[in-house]
Amino acid sequence: MTFDTAKSVSLKIWDRAALHETLDSAVSALSARHNTTNCRIAVTCSGPNTFTLSVRGEDHALASV
């Protein structure tokens, strides 16, 4: 795990079986750390087996269901 900035983190996940569980846990931890909801956390695939999670700013519109 690498903290890129105060509001983002990069994870390298080798175990495909644990991919969803690991990302869900990381989203929950980052949202709790920044006192925000899970829907404000953006997850992007930034390389092979590498994912970057970041807190979206106020300028990004939240998706509506």
Secondary structure as GFF3:
##gff-version 3
##sequence-region A 1 65
A	DSSP	beta_strand	2	5	.	.	.	ID=ss1
A	DSSP	beta_strand	8	12	.	.	.	ID=ss2
A	DSSP	three_ten_helix	16	18	.	.	.	ID=ss3
A	DSSP	alpha_helix	19	33	.	.	.	ID=ss4
A	DSSP	three_ten_helix	38	40	.	.	.	ID=ss5
A	DSSP	beta_strand	41	47	.	.	.	ID=ss6
A	DSSP	beta_strand	50	55	.	.	.	ID=ss7
###
